[in-house]
Amino acid sequence: ETGSEDIEILPNGLAFISSGLKYPGVKSFAPEKPGEIFLMDLNEDKPRAVELRISRGFDLASFSPHGISVYVD
């Protein structure tokens, strides 16, 4: 809805998407909404982004993800 900031695709076809970057001087389409991380399974016939729940205690009000990286061990 407000666009993604970055995407990281794992070898197994799972994609992590960061969204909701708020940056001074750049128009925000949802300034009251915190940033989000989505998961998309690109192996599905009709992939759709699903919002991941973030643990309690995390400061969602100031969450403004700028990029995303994944480490596979």
N, C-alpha and C positions, 0 to 999 in steps of 0.2 A: 504494500500500500504506500509506504513512504520510501521505498527503494532500498537496495542493499548497499553496504559500504565495501564489503569484501566477501570472498568465497574461498573455501579450501576443500578440495575434493580428495578423499582417501582412495587408495587403490581398490577397495571393495565397493566403490560406487556411492558411498555416503558423502553428502556434501554438508558442510557447516557454513552458515551464512550469518554475517554480522549486519545489523541494521540499526538505524536510529542515531547516527552521528550528528551531534550538535556542535557546531564550530562557529566562533564569533565571525560575523560578517557574511555567513552563508545562510540562506533561507532554509528554515526547518518547516516541513509540512505538518509536523505533529510536535510542536514545542513542549506540550504538556505530557507527552508520552515518553517513558524511559526507553533506553535502547533495548534491543532484543537479540537473541541468538536463535536461529532456526536450523532444523535438520531436514534434509531432503534425501530420499533414497532414489538415486538415479536408475536403479535396476527395475523400478516399478513401471508398469505400462503408462500410467498417468501420474508422474511424480508430483507431489505437492509439498510445500514447505510447512513444517509443523513447528510451532514455537516451543522451545525447550524451557522447562521450569528452572528457575534459578533458586539456589538454596536460601533458606531463611537466614537472616543476619547480614545478607549482602546488601549494600547500599544501592538499591535500584533507582532511587530518585536522581542520582548523579551518574548513572551508567550511560555512557556515550561511547560505544565501541568504535575504535578506529583501527580497522584491520582485524585479522584473525590468523593464527598459526596453529598447526597441529603437529605434535610429536608422536611418531609411531615407533614403539619399542619392539 
